[in-house]
Amino acid sequence: MPQFLTHNDCNFGYGRGLSYAGHNALKVAMPGQFHTVATHSDRWKQFCLWAKCMGIREAHEINNHTLRHYAEYLRARLNGEGQSLSVATAQNRLSTCNVVLRALRGNGDISIKPAEALQANRHKVRTEAPELSRENLAQVQADLIMKGHDRVAAILGLCRELGLRSKEAALLDCQKALQQYKESGSIDIELGTKGGRGKRTATSPSRAERWVPVTDTALLALTQAARLQGTANNLIPAGKRLPDFLARVRESSGSVLKQYGLKHRHDLRAAYACEQYQRLTGKPAPVIADDFVVDKSRDLEARQKIAALLGHNRVEVVSAYIGSPKGKGADSSRTRKH
């Protein structure tokens, strides 16, 4: 509930500090979505620090010109001025401004289009095929297990076989997932998704269920992870926080993956996406074999399905996993902008 009496009070009634008010508004707008609220709150704090330097201390003072000014500041950092910043981070910060201002104001009158404002491409087209062989990953997992990182090894297996992000894999209730598999042959990815793209709820009616089919290799990965999970409801070790566990996943797996020819954990999702493209079209993904041409409509349909499996709401993002379209009628000679 707003702290003050009316929407016209300080920061639309959510508190006297701009950062504090944004956090309160998010909690009201997204009840129960603790990780999403925390992520947006951290990004909102960065905006608030910039706003304070600009003399802005109250939400009523923020308008579309303010957001354009903030975008110019972020674009300058992308161009090498001040501390460096990635395109993804800059776009996420602008997106958060949209989310928080909508929560504060109760409408979307003040907003900005991140990609357009920053004039920068976020998603790159994959030009190098990911490692599809499971033998190298098995060696990585064996190495990690020998070092006492068995849960990290399980996370990598879930990422490869189900196309999950590390956070999604860490929060997955593998025992529940096995039961879902027995009932339907697929599992519902609900927790840890980006942008709240998990299961539809009464408070978030726009969220869509994300069902991922379970293959034989995925079933093996799920079974192994469920054994480690035990009586808990996810793979996070008892007494550990999610951010700390994800940090351990990054630190433990990075060098081992490279040792066995796997550049990054993201390649595991890319390998999954490439396999899905082969399954859906009968042809190798564009990044694997340029000489195969898939009908444009068939290519698009496959990309739409892969986007849904990976938890994305834009089909263009799939090029970062499987390469640029090579369908009939597609211009494969130019770089696509995403």
DRENVEXMI-477421 format. One record per residue (C-alpha): residue number from 1; residue in three letters; chain; x, y, z. Coordinates in steps of 0.02 Angstrom, whole numbers, plus 32768, in hexadecimal, padded with zeros to 4 digits. Each point is the difference from the previous one (the first is absolute). Layout:
# residues N
    nr   rest   kette     px     py     pz
   NUM    ALA       A      X      Y      Z
...
//
This chain:
# residues 338
    nr   rest   kette     px     py     pz
     1    MET       A   8000   8000   8000
     2    PRO       A   803F   80B1   7FDE
     3    GLN       A   8049   8050   809A
     4    PHE       A   7FA7   80A6   7FE5
     5    LEU       A   7F4A   802C   7FEC
     6    THR       A   7FEF   802D   7F48
     7    HIS       A   8053   7FE3   7F58
     8    ASN       A   8030   80B8   7FFE
     9    ASP       A   8070   7FF1   8099
    10    CYS       A   80BD   7FEF   7FFA
    11    ASN       A   8036   7F7E   7F7E
    12    PHE       A   7F4A   7FD6   7FDD
    13    GLY       A   7FE7   7FCB   80B4
    14    TYR       A   8084   7F76   8007
    15    GLY       A   8080   8055   8071
    16    ARG       A   8072   8097   800C
    17    GLY       A   809E   7FB8   7FB2
    18    LEU       A   7FFA   7FE3   7F44
    19    SER       A   8059   7F59   8009
    20    TYR       A   7F99   7FC8   8096
    21    ALA       A   7F5E   8034   7FAC
    22    GLY       A   802A   7F9F   7F62
    23    HIS       A   8022   7F64   8066
    24    ASN       A   7F5A   8013   805D
    25    ALA       A   7FA1   8019   7F5E
    26    LEU       A   804E   7F63   7FB5
    27    LYS       A   7FCE   7F99   8098
    28    VAL       A   7F4C   803A   7FEC
    29    ALA       A   7FFE   7FE3   7F44
    30    MET       A   8059   7F57   8008
    31    PRO       A   7FCA   7FA5   809F
    32    GLY       A   8064   7F63   801E
    33    GLN       A   807D   801F   7F73
    34    PHE       A   8091   801D   8077
    35    HIS       A   8090   7FE2   7F86
    36    THR       A   7FB3   806E   7F79
    37    VAL       A   7FE0   808C   807D
    38    ALA       A   80B3   7FF3   8041
    39    THR       A   804A   8006   7F50
    40    HIS       A   7F9A   8099   7FCD
    41    SER       A   8024   8055   80A6
    42    ASP       A   80BC   7FEF   7FE6
    43    ARG       A   7FF4   804C   7F51
    44    TRP       A   7F8A   8088   803E
    45    LYS       A   8082   8033   8082
    46    GLN       A   807A   8023   7F73
    47    PHE       A   7F82   8072   7FAD
    48    CYS       A   7FDD   8057   80A6
    49    LEU       A   80BA   8024   8019
    50    TRP       A   8007   8050   7F53
    51    ALA       A   7F5D   805E   8020
    52    LYS       A   8044   8046   80A3
    53    CYS       A   8096   8046   7FA1
    54    MET       A   7F85   8052   7F89
    55    GLY       A   7FA2   804F   8092
    56    ILE       A   7F6C   7F8A   7FF1
    57    ARG       A   7FC5   7FBC   80A7
    58    GLU       A   7F46   7FE1   7FE5
    59    ALA       A   7FA2   7F8F   7F89
    60    HIS       A   7F89   808A   7FC8
    61    GLU       A   8097   8059   7FB5
    62    ILE       A   8027   7F70   7F8A
    63    ASN       A   7FBD   8010   7F4F
    64    ASN       A   8028   7FBD   7F54
    65    HIS       A   8088   8081   7FEA
    66    THR       A   8052   7FBE   80A0
    67    LEU       A   8004   7F50   7FBA
    68    ARG       A   8049   803C   7F5B
    69    HIS       A   8086   805E   8061
    70    TYR       A   8026   7F62   8064
    71    ALA       A   800B   7F9D   7F5D
    72    GLU       A   807F   807E   7FBE
    73    TYR       A   8067   7FE7   809D
    74    LEU       A   7FFC   7F42   7FEB
    75    ARG       A   8028   800F   7F46
    76    ALA       A   8098   8069   802B
    77    ARG       A   803D   7F75   8072
    78    LEU       A   7FE6   7F82   7F75
    79    ASN       A   806F   806E   7F94
    80    GLY       A   808E   7FFC   807D
    81    GLU       A   7FDD   8097   806E
    82    GLY       A   8015   7FD8   80B8
    83    GLN       A   7FEE   7F4F   8043
    84    SER       A   7FDB   7F83   7F77
    85    LEU       A   7F53   7FB4   7FEE
    86    SER       A   7FB9   7F73   7F97
    87    VAL       A   7F6F   801B   7F8A
    88    ALA       A   7F99   7F80   8060
    89    THR       A   801D   805B   80A5
    90    ALA       A   7FD3   80A8   7FB6
    91    GLN       A   7F60   7FBD   7FB2
    92    ASN       A   7FD1   7FA9   80A2
    93    ARG       A   8012   80A2   8062
    94    LEU       A   7F8E   805D   7F88
    95    SER       A   7F83   7F71   8003
    96    THR       A   7FFF   8007   80BD
    97    CYS       A   7FD8   80B9   7FFA
    98    ASN       A   7F66   7FD5   7F99
    99    VAL       A   7FCC   7F79   807B
   100    VAL       A   8019   8069   809D
   101    LEU       A   7FAE   809C   7FBB
   102    ARG       A   7F69   7F9B   7FCB
   103    ALA       A   7FF7   7FB8   80B0
   104    LEU       A   8011   80AD   804F
   105    ARG       A   7F89   805C   7F8C
   106    GLY       A   7F84   7F77   7FDB
   107    ASN       A   8011   801F   7F44
   108    GLY       A   807F   7FF9   7F74
   109    ASP       A   7FFC   80B9   7FD1
   110    ILE       A   80B9   8015   8028
   111    SER       A   8067   7F7E   7FA3
   112    ILE       A   808C   7FE6   7F84
   113    LYS       A   8032   7F7E   7F7E
   114    PRO       A   80AC   7FC3   803A
   115    ALA       A   8045   7FBD   7F5B
   116    GLU       A   7FC7   8098   7F9F
   117    ALA       A   803F   807B   8082
   118    LEU       A   80AB   7FAF   8010
   119    GLN       A   8016   7FE3   7F45
   120    ALA       A   8062   7F61   8026
   121    ASN       A   7FE9   7F49   7FD8
   122    ARG       A   7FEB   7F90   8096
   123    HIS       A   7FF3   7F53   7FB5
   124    LYS       A   808A   7FC6   7F8D
   125    VAL       A   7FE6   7F83   7F76
   126    ARG       A   805E   7F60   802A
   127    THR       A   8084   7FDB   7F7D
   128    GLU       A   805B   7F73   8058
   129    ALA       A   7FAC   7F58   801E
   130    PRO       A   7FF3   7FC7   80B5
   131    GLU       A   804A   7F5A   8037
   132    LEU       A   7F74   7F82   7FE5
   133    SER       A   805C   7F65   803E
   134    ARG       A   7FCB   7FC8   80AE
   135    GLU       A   80A7   7FAA   801C
   136    ASN       A   805B   80A2   802A
   137    LEU       A   7F77   8035   8078
   138    ALA       A   8008   7F56   8055
   139    GLN       A   80BB   801D   801C
   140    VAL       A   7FDB   80AC   8047
   141    GLN       A   7F7F   7FB6   8077
   142    ALA       A   8075   7F75   8037
   143    ASP       A   8089   807F   8024
   144    LEU       A   7F88   806C   8066
   145    ILE       A   7FC0   7F6B   8063
   146    MET       A   80B3   7FCC   8029
   147    LYS       A   8019   80B0   8046
   148    GLY       A   7F64   7FF5   806B
   149    HIS       A   7F91   806A   7F90
   150    ASP       A   7F7C   7F7C   7FDA
   151    ARG       A   7F6F   807B   8004
   152    VAL       A   805A   8072   7F86
   153    ALA       A   8016   7F6A   7F8C
   154    ALA       A   7F45   7FDE   800E
   155    ILE       A   7FD8   80B5   7FD4
   156    LEU       A   8067   7FF2   7F61
   157    GLY       A   7FA5   7F62   7FD0
   158    LEU       A   7F56   8053   8015
   159    CYS       A   8038   8096   7F99
   160    ARG       A   803A   7F8E   7F72
   161    GLU       A   7F6F   7F86   7FFC
   162    LEU       A   7F6F   8075   8025
   163    GLY       A   8042   80A6   7FBE
   164    LEU       A   7FF7   8052   80AC
   165    ARG       A   805A   8097   8044
   166    SER       A   806C   7FDE   8099
   167    LYS       A   7F83   8058   8070
   168    GLU       A   7F6F   7F9C   7FBA
   169    ALA       A   8061   7F5E   8019
   170    ALA       A   8030   802E   80B3
   171    LEU       A   7F4B   8025   8030
   172    LEU       A   7FB3   7F6D   7FA4
   173    ASP       A   7FA6   7F84   8071
   174    CYS       A   8042   7F63   7FAB
   175    GLN       A   7F92   7F8C   8067
   176    LYS       A   7F65   805E   7FC7
   177    ALA       A   8045   8007   7F4F
   178    LEU       A   8012   7F42   7FFC
   179    GLN       A   7F4B   7FEE   8033
   180    GLN       A   7FCB   8079   7F76
   181    TYR       A   8066   7F9A   7F85
   182    LYS       A   7FA6   7F60   8033
   183    GLU       A   7F59   8056   7FE6
   184    SER       A   801E   8060   7F5F
   185    GLY       A   80AF   7FE2   7FBD
   186    SER       A   802D   80B7   801E
   187    ILE       A   802E   8070   8092
   188    ASP       A   7FC6   80AF   802E
   189    ILE       A   808C   8080   8017
   190    GLU       A   7FB6   807A   807D
   191    LEU       A   8088   8048   8071
   192    GLY       A   8096   806A   7FD4
   193    THR       A   7FBD   8033   7F56
   194    LYS       A   8028   80AB   7FB6
   195    GLY       A   7F7A   8085   8000
   196    GLY       A   7F89   7F95   8066
   197    ARG       A   7FE7   7F88   7F6D
   198    GLY       A   7FD0   7F6D   806C
   199    LYS       A   7F56   7FC0   802F
   200    ARG       A   7F66   806F   7FF0
   201    THR       A   7FC0   803C   80A9
   202    ALA       A   7F6C   8068   803D
   203    THR       A   8073   8094   8021
   204    SER       A   8062   7FEA   7F5E
   205    PRO       A   7F82   7FC9   7F7B
   206    SER       A   807A   8025   7F73
   207    ARG       A   8078   7F77   8035
   208    ALA       A   7FF7   7F67   7F90
   209    GLU       A   8028   7F4D   802F
   210    ARG       A   80A2   7FBF   7FB5
   211    TRP       A   7FFA   7F46   7FE1
   212    VAL       A   80A1   7FAC   7FC7
   213    PRO       A   7FFE   7F4D   7FBB
   214    VAL       A   806E   7F80   8057
   215    THR       A   8070   7F92   7F94
   216    ASP       A   805D   7F65   803E
   217    THR       A   809D   8064   8022
   218    ALA       A   7F9C   8087   8058
   219    LEU       A   7FAD   7F7C   806C
   220    LEU       A   80AA   7FC0   8035
   221    ALA       A   8038   80B1   802E
   222    LEU       A   7F5E   801C   8061
   223    THR       A   8011   7F5B   805D
   224    GLN       A   80B3   8025   8033
   225    ALA       A   7FD1   80AF   8039
   226    ALA       A   7F6A   7FC0   8062
   227    ARG       A   8071   7F87   805D
   228    LEU       A   806F   8092   8036
   229    GLN       A   7F69   806B   802C
   230    GLY       A   7FC0   7F80   807C
   231    THR       A   7F70   8040   8069
   232    ALA       A   801F   80B7   7FD5
   233    ASN       A   7F9D   8059   7F78
   234    ASN       A   8095   8037   7F96
   235    LEU       A   80BB   7FE6   7FE6
   236    ILE       A   803A   8090   806E
   237    PRO       A   8066   7FB7   8091
   238    ALA       A   7FB3   8011   80AC
   239    GLY       A   802F   80A4   8052
   240    LYS       A   803A   804E   7F5C
   241    ARG       A   7FB5   8098   7FAA
   242    LEU       A   7FD3   7FF7   7F47
   243    PRO       A   807A   808B   7FCC
   244    ASP       A   808F   7FAA   805E
   245    PHE       A   7FDA   7F58   7FB0
   246    LEU       A   7FF7   804B   7F51
   247    ALA       A   80A6   8056   8020
   248    ARG       A   8048   7F56   802D
   249    VAL       A   7FB9   7FB7   7F5F
   250    ARG       A   8057   8088   7F9B
   251    GLU       A   80A5   7FF5   805C
   252    SER       A   8008   7F42   8004
   253    SER       A   7FCB   7FDC   7F4F
   254    GLY       A   8052   8089   7F9A
   255    SER       A   80B3   7FC0   7FF5
   256    VAL       A   7FCB   7F48   7FF8
   257    LEU       A   7F8B   8020   7F6D
   258    LYS       A   808C   8055   7FA0
   259    GLN       A   8077   7F73   802A
   260    TYR       A   7F90   7F87   7FA2
   261    GLY       A   7FD7   8071   7F6C
   262    LEU       A   7F60   8050   803F
   263    LYS       A   8015   80BC   8001
   264    HIS       A   7F6F   8032   806F
   265    ARG       A   7F64   7FBE   8057
   266    HIS       A   7F9A   805E   7F7E
   267    ASP       A   8041   7F85   7F7F
   268    LEU       A   7F9D   7F78   8059
   269    ARG       A   7F5E   805B   7FDC
   270    ALA       A   803A   8020   7F4F
   271    ALA       A   8023   7F47   7FE6
   272    TYR       A   7F51   7FD9   803F
   273    ALA       A   7FB4   8081   7F8A
   274    CYS       A   8061   7FBA   7F6C
   275    GLU       A   7FC0   7F51   8026
   276    GLN       A   7F4E   8041   800A
   277    TYR       A   8014   8054   7F56
   278    GLN       A   803A   7F5A   7FB6
   279    ARG       A   7F6B   7FA7   8050
   280    LEU       A   7F82   8080   7FC3
   281    THR       A   8040   801B   7F4E
   282    GLY       A   8062   7F62   7FDA
   283    LYS       A   8095   806E   7FD2
   284    PRO       A   809A   8039   8062
   285    ALA       A   7FF9   80AC   804F
   286    PRO       A   8042   808C   7F8E
   287    VAL       A   8099   8019   806E
   288    ILE       A   8030   7F49   7FE5
   289    ALA       A   7FE3   7FEA   7F45
   290    ASP       A   7FEF   8099   7F8F
   291    ASP       A   7FDC   7F97   7F66
   292    PHE       A   7F58   7FC2   803E
   293    VAL       A   7F6D   8070   7FD6
   294    VAL       A   7F5C   7FF4   805E
   295    ASP       A   7F5E   804B   7FC1
   296    LYS       A   7FE8   80AC   804E
   297    SER       A   7F59   7FD9   8051
   298    ARG       A   8041   7F5C   8045
   299    ASP       A   809B   8057   8044
   300    LEU       A   7F96   8085   8055
   301    GLU       A   7F8C   7F7F   804C
   302    ALA       A   8095   7FA1   8048
   303    ARG       A   804A   80A0   8047
   304    GLN       A   7F5C   802D   8054
   305    LYS       A   7FF8   7F56   8054
   306    ILE       A   80B6   8008   8035
   307    ALA       A   7FE7   80AF   8047
   308    ALA       A   7F71   7FBE   806B
   309    LEU       A   8067   7F6B   803C
   310    LEU       A   8091   8072   8032
   311    GLY       A   7F8E   807A   805B
   312    HIS       A   800F   8094   7F88
   313    ASN       A   7F70   806A   7FC0
   314    ARG       A   8058   803B   7F62
   315    VAL       A   8029   7F8A   7F71
   316    GLU       A   8092   806F   7FC8
   317    VAL       A   8063   7FCC   809A
   318    VAL       A   800D   7F4E   7FBF
   319    SER       A   8085   8037   7F82
   320    ALA       A   8077   8011   8094
   321    TYR       A   7FED   7F44   8019
   322    ILE       A   7FEF   7FB2   7F53
   323    GLY       A   803D   8085   7F86
   324    SER       A   7FAE   8070   7F7F
   325    PRO       A   7F6D   7FBF   7F98
   326    LYS       A   8030   7FAE   7F5C
   327    GLY       A   7F4F   7FE4   7FC6
   328    LYS       A   7FC3   8023   7F50
   329    GLY       A   7FDE   80B9   7FF1
   330    ALA       A   8071   802D   8093
   331    ASP       A   8095   806F   7FDD
   332    SER       A   808D   7F9C   804E
   333    SER       A   8086   8075   7FBE
   334    ARG       A   7FDE   8089   807D
   335    THR       A   800A   8006   80BC
   336    ARG       A   7F57   8000   8055
   337    LYS       A   7FE0   8082   8086
   338    HIS       A   7FB5   7FC5   80A3
//
